Every structure is written in structure tokens, then in C-alpha cells.
Amino acid sequence: MQFKMLSTRCDPKGRLYLSRRIRAQYGEQFIVLEKPDGLKLLAVPFDPIADLEQLGTEFGDATNGNLKQDIHKQAVSELDP
């Protein structure tokens, strides 16, 4: 995956400027996550319902039990490499 870096500054009122291209691609609403190592800007989806429906189709016929089991296995593997 290739990353592009964008540099921007806050104006005197604390607003960030994002280029027209960025706003056209990601929208005009964002969530700012405060992390210990900095900030992360996440775009609010244009159509959150459609995005959730798409995520649901990716799980196929998985049951809640199977999903919980898979999540537990992944968590354990990340704790005990």
C-alpha cells in the first residue's frame, strides 16, 4: 500500500484546509482520533448504511459464535506471538 502525505496548517481560528481533490474523494466530514503518538483523521462515509451492508456480505454465512471464536483466536495470537 502506498501512502501520500499532505501537509496543512491551522488558520488563526484552528481550521484545517484540505484541498478540493481530498474533499471530493473523502467528503467534508471527518472524525479526529487522538492517539498517544498523534492525531488521525478519518473520513465519515458518504453512505454509512451501504458500507455496513457491504461489510455484512463479506462475512457470508458466519454465525455470531464463529465470529466470536475467530476474534478470540486472533486476539490470543496477537498476545502470544
Buried (B, 14 or more C-beta within 10 A) or exposed (E): EEEEEEEEEEEEEEEEEBEEEBBEEBEEEBEEEEEEEEEEBEBEEEEEEEEEEEEEEEEEEEEEEEEEEEEEEEEEEEEEE
